[in-house]
Amino acid sequence: MGYESSLSFDSVVVVESLNRQKSEPTGTNLFENTIAPALDKHGMFGGLYQVTSRSQFFGCLRQTVQMTKDGHAPILHIEAHGDAVGLELASGEHIKWSELAPVLTEINVGCQMNLLVVAAACEGWYLGSATDA
């Protein structure tokens, strides 16, 4: 099976996991004020998922895997606190960067190596080292 060599996105998925007492809802603000109007303008679709727990977070990623099986190529935008080890969710639970690699790989393969992930988190650049082959 060959992969296309151009980038093409038809959707944006924003997953926000921030404690509302400690942090501004930056993912919500981004989605409602910037992304949603642009999606409508360009005939694309997207979703904002406000999650607190690991199970909810990974549930959103599993839904994104299904989107790719339905032929979609999403941009995945994650809003959470982070550190060198991984993400801290609103519940206080942690997800190691390396725990994200398998599901992100599945999403990437599903959209023919066309996945763009934005980790709007402190130390989010560590995600790149977790996905290195």
Secondary structure in CASP SS format (residue, H / E / C, confidence):
PFRMAT SS
TARGET T0000
AUTHOR 0000-0000-0000
METHOD secondary structure of the structure
MODEL  1
M C 1.00
G C 1.00
Y C 1.00
E C 1.00
S C 1.00
S C 1.00
L C 1.00
S C 1.00
F C 1.00
D C 1.00
S E 1.00
V E 1.00
V E 1.00
V E 1.00
V E 1.00
E E 1.00
S E 1.00
L C 1.00
N C 1.00
R C 1.00
Q C 1.00
K C 1.00
S C 1.00
E C 1.00
P C 1.00
T H 1.00
G H 1.00
T H 1.00
N H 1.00
L H 1.00
F H 1.00
E H 1.00
N H 1.00
T H 1.00
I H 1.00
A H 1.00
P H 1.00
A H 1.00
L H 1.00
D H 1.00
K H 1.00
H H 1.00
G C 1.00
M C 1.00
F E 1.00
G E 1.00
G E 1.00
L E 1.00
Y E 1.00
Q E 1.00
V C 1.00
T C 1.00
S C 1.00
R H 1.00
S H 1.00
Q H 1.00
F H 1.00
F H 1.00
G H 1.00
C H 1.00
L H 1.00
R H 1.00
Q H 1.00
T H 1.00
V H 1.00
Q H 1.00
M H 1.00
T H 1.00
K H 1.00
D C 1.00
G C 1.00
H C 1.00
A C 1.00
P E 1.00
I E 1.00
L E 1.00
H E 1.00
I E 1.00
E E 1.00
A E 1.00
H E 1.00
G E 1.00
D C 1.00
A C 1.00
V C 1.00
G E 1.00
L E 1.00
E E 1.00
L C 1.00
A C 1.00
S C 1.00
G C 1.00
E C 1.00
H E 1.00
I E 1.00
K E 1.00
W H 1.00
S H 1.00
E H 1.00
L H 1.00
A H 1.00
P H 1.00
V H 1.00
L H 1.00
T H 1.00
E H 1.00
I H 1.00
N H 1.00
V H 1.00
G H 1.00
C C 1.00
Q C 1.00
M C 1.00
N C 1.00
L C 1.00
L E 1.00
V E 1.00
V E 1.00
A E 1.00
A E 1.00
A C 1.00
C C 1.00
E C 1.00
G C 1.00
W C 1.00
Y H 1.00
L H 1.00
G H 1.00
S H 1.00
A H 1.00
T C 1.00
D C 1.00
A C 1.00
END
